Amino acid sequence: MADLFGSAAPYYARYRPMYGEAAVEHLARALGADTRVLDLGCGPGTIAIPLASQVKTVLAVDPAEEMLVEGRRLAADIINIIWIQGDSTTLHALPPFDHVVMGRSFHWMDRRVVLAELDELLPSGGAVALIGPARLSAGPWQPCAQPWQSVERRVCADFDLEIDAAANCFHATDEHHHDVLAASPFSDLESRTFTRPLAWDVEGLVGLQLSYSYSSPAVLGDRLNAFVEALSKALLADNPTGQWEQQLMTEMLIARRRRR
Ligand SMILES: C[S@@+](CC[C@H](N)C(=O)[O-])C[C@H]1O[C@@H](n2cnc3c(N)ncnc32)[C@H](O)[C@@H]1O
């Protein structure tokens, strides 16, 4: 698993957008200030870093050492984040925590097993918070269409790159996180969507593409330079202004146990 994201880590840290202040504040309010929060699949600290100033401690856990290196670098001055190499199969070995947050990482896990373990580990008021692309319809999960998407898809297809090709990715099952949570001990769900505008240029979109596990530098290998050139050219051919706008829609799903 570490290999999937390892080579993407520097691009992830630089080019993946943060979730925005409003989303992090909503999360912090829901979890409470005097709490220890596990950020599972923390990447380079996309959530851990902005959340750290609003809670007591963040345990930032990820299997990819390269992600932790980026996180430690970005959070050099922050003393209440504990960076730990681990994953969803090593939850019992972690120091105690009050809540769990997972940003775009739950789909990489055996979701039912993880929720059953969290039911053993979380205190009675403990929440499971998921952050990721908004669910736009009741049907199977679909990535949000972006203005550059058809170009990206075409170039990825030319390089035989398959989105979410990893066998353990939940997108293959079409079963949404909402439904998995609703059938779990954490069935009391609250969902909020946050939208914010982003501006991209060619460098940003190419960097973003290299931050994805299915088109990371490790996957591309010695085709990396050719891919960067092909994607840059195709993007500019499609949109000679070299500027794109996106409305980034993020959903935060906060799940708790039902009160008896
Ligand atoms: C798309 S990144 C998300 C990073 C960050 N949480 C965010 O919101 O941007 C997914 C992360 O999940 C991690 N990951 C993959 N499988 C995992 C597992 N079984 N347990 C914990 N983390 C995992 C990857 O190493 C990667 O850093």
The ligand as a Gaussian input file, in Angstrom:
#p B3LYP/6-31G(d) Opt

LIG

0 1
 C       -5.927000      10.097000      -1.027000
 S       -4.786000      10.052000       0.304000
 C       -5.583000      11.076000       1.537000
 C       -4.639000      11.915000       2.370000
 C       -5.305000      12.906000       3.315000
 N       -6.037000      12.238000       4.354000
 C       -6.255000      13.852000       2.604000
 O       -7.375000      14.038000       3.079000
 O       -5.862000      14.445000       1.607000
 C       -5.081000       8.454000       0.935000
 C       -4.084000       8.069000       2.017000
 O       -4.536000       6.861000       2.619000
 C       -3.407000       6.086000       2.926000
 N       -3.844000       4.691000       3.068000
 C       -3.996000       3.776000       2.108000
 N       -4.411000       2.625000       2.630000
 C       -4.554000       2.809000       3.958000
 C       -4.955000       1.979000       5.043000
 N       -5.318000       0.724000       4.855000
 N       -4.961000       2.503000       6.293000
 C       -4.615000       3.806000       6.489000
 N       -4.224000       4.627000       5.485000
 C       -4.198000       4.139000       4.241000
 C       -2.465000       6.331000       1.762000
 O       -1.108000       6.039000       2.074000
 C       -2.704000       7.804000       1.492000
 O       -1.770000       8.632000       2.155000

